[in-house]
Amino acid sequence: MVTILFPTFKDVIVRDKAGEEIIVRQYYHEKDREKLIEMYVNYNPNYSCLGLPPMTRTAIENWIDYLSKNGFSIIAEKDEKVVGHLVIVPDEKNRVDLMIFIHQDYQNRGLGQEMMKLIIEYCKKAGFDGIMLVTERTNARAIHVYKKLGFEIVAPYYEFDMYLQLK
Ligand SMILES: CC(C)(COP(=O)(O)OP(=O)(O)OC[C@H]1O[C@@H](n2cnc3c(N)ncnc32)[C@H](O)[C@@H]1OP(=O)(O)O)[C@@H](O)C(=O)NCCC(=O)NCCS
């Protein structure tokens, strides 16, 4: 585990392609844990990626607690409900591993790209060297978004490892 003091992430209001305003803000574990777990309990498993999110409530709780101890998250919130979650987990090489999940009702409306852009700027300001992520080679939408934002495929095997150099 790498201990890092993460800078504060300022709240942003984004307008999605459906014209809805959605708040993107820092995740606070004590206050937001239940809301985030609720998003994943209601998450359609057809949109899981590499076995995540976990399926049962207990496994989701353990996963969220693990991520909160080891990483930094931002969430998208609409009407007090979490509709998107992006987490970065630093590694030993001053890079971060990134995962993102948008609730099925909010996918394909530009929210994922907005959250990615915000975290890329955040990671630059925080001084990280790069962002690493893994996706399935069949996940055309995710790959489209990542490539559009400058990520390159660095290991094209069963999974795709993708990387964005920040420095
Ligand atoms: C992948 C994900 C994060 C993207 O977020 P999103 O908010 O749905 O995506 P956006 O609306 O911002 O952008 C989607 C883009 O993909 C394009 N797209 C949609 N379906 C596509 C497909 N089948 N193939 C290629 N491109 C596709 C859209 O046209 C849009 O691109 P554009 O803005 O250039 O027109 C989200 O869909 C998601 O959570 N998916 C399920 C979980 C997942 O796969 N997470 C990735 C971790 S492995």
The ligand as a MOL file (V3000), in Angstrom:
LIG
                    3D

  0  0  0     0  0            999 V3000
M  V30 BEGIN CTAB
M  V30 COUNTS 48 50 0 0 0
M  V30 BEGIN ATOM
M  V30 1 C -17.1960 2.7780 -20.2820 0
M  V30 2 C -17.9190 3.8860 -19.5200 0
M  V30 3 C -17.1240 4.2790 -18.2960 0
M  V30 4 C -18.0060 5.1110 -20.4490 0
M  V30 5 O -18.7420 6.1190 -19.8160 0
M  V30 6 P -20.0550 6.7160 -20.5400 0
M  V30 7 O -20.5260 7.8650 -19.7480 0
M  V30 8 O -21.0190 5.6150 -20.7870 0
M  V30 9 O -19.4250 7.1840 -21.9340 0
M  V30 10 P -19.5790 8.5650 -22.6870 0
M  V30 11 O -21.0160 8.8270 -22.9450 0
M  V30 12 O -18.8120 9.6170 -21.9930 0
M  V30 13 O -18.8210 8.2650 -24.0450 0
M  V30 14 C -19.1740 7.1720 -24.8350 0
M  V30 15 C -18.4420 7.2770 -26.1520 0
M  V30 16 O -18.3450 5.9800 -26.7210 0
M  V30 17 C -19.0100 5.9570 -27.9840 0
M  V30 18 N -19.5990 4.6310 -28.0810 0
M  V30 19 C -20.7550 4.1830 -27.5590 0
M  V30 20 N -20.9180 2.8750 -27.8310 0
M  V30 21 C -19.8250 2.4940 -28.5440 0
M  V30 22 C -19.3920 1.2650 -29.1110 0
M  V30 23 N -20.1270 0.1380 -29.0090 0
M  V30 24 N -18.2070 1.2420 -29.7580 0
M  V30 25 C -17.4300 2.3410 -29.8740 0
M  V30 26 N -17.8000 3.5450 -29.3530 0
M  V30 27 C -18.9770 3.6120 -28.6860 0
M  V30 28 C -20.0070 7.1070 -27.9240 0
M  V30 29 O -20.3520 7.5410 -29.2160 0
M  V30 30 C -19.1840 8.1420 -27.1550 0
M  V30 31 O -18.1800 8.6780 -27.9640 0
M  V30 32 P -18.2340 10.1690 -28.5960 0
M  V30 33 O -18.4020 11.1290 -27.4520 0
M  V30 34 O -16.9200 10.3090 -29.2760 0
M  V30 35 O -19.4150 10.1840 -29.5110 0
M  V30 36 C -19.3580 3.4670 -19.1180 0
M  V30 37 O -20.1080 3.1920 -20.2800 0
M  V30 38 C -19.4040 2.2740 -18.1760 0
M  V30 39 O -19.3970 2.4260 -16.9730 0
M  V30 40 N -19.4590 1.0600 -18.7610 0
M  V30 41 C -19.5990 -0.1590 -17.9840 0
M  V30 42 C -18.4190 -0.4260 -17.0870 0
M  V30 43 C -17.1070 -0.3540 -17.8200 0
M  V30 44 O -16.9360 -0.8750 -18.8970 0
M  V30 45 N -16.1490 0.3240 -17.1910 0
M  V30 46 C -14.8080 0.4440 -17.7110 0
M  V30 47 C -13.8820 -0.2810 -16.8090 0
M  V30 48 S -13.2080 -1.7590 -17.5180 0
M  V30 END ATOM
M  V30 BEGIN BOND
M  V30 1 1 1 2
M  V30 2 1 2 3
M  V30 3 1 2 4
M  V30 4 1 2 36
M  V30 5 1 4 5
M  V30 6 1 5 6
M  V30 7 2 6 7
M  V30 8 1 6 8
M  V30 9 1 6 9
M  V30 10 1 9 10
M  V30 11 2 10 11
M  V30 12 1 10 12
M  V30 13 1 10 13
M  V30 14 1 13 14
M  V30 15 1 14 15
M  V30 16 1 15 16
M  V30 17 1 15 30
M  V30 18 1 16 17
M  V30 19 1 17 18
M  V30 20 1 17 28
M  V30 21 1 18 19
M  V30 22 1 18 27
M  V30 23 2 19 20
M  V30 24 1 20 21
M  V30 25 1 21 22
M  V30 26 2 21 27
M  V30 27 1 22 23
M  V30 28 2 22 24
M  V30 29 1 24 25
M  V30 30 2 25 26
M  V30 31 1 26 27
M  V30 32 1 28 29
M  V30 33 1 28 30
M  V30 34 1 30 31
M  V30 35 1 31 32
M  V30 36 2 32 33
M  V30 37 1 32 34
M  V30 38 1 32 35
M  V30 39 1 36 37
M  V30 40 1 36 38
M  V30 41 2 38 39
M  V30 42 1 38 40
M  V30 43 1 40 41
M  V30 44 1 41 42
M  V30 45 1 42 43
M  V30 46 2 43 44
M  V30 47 1 43 45
M  V30 48 1 45 46
M  V30 49 1 46 47
M  V30 50 1 47 48
M  V30 END BOND
M  V30 END CTAB
M  END
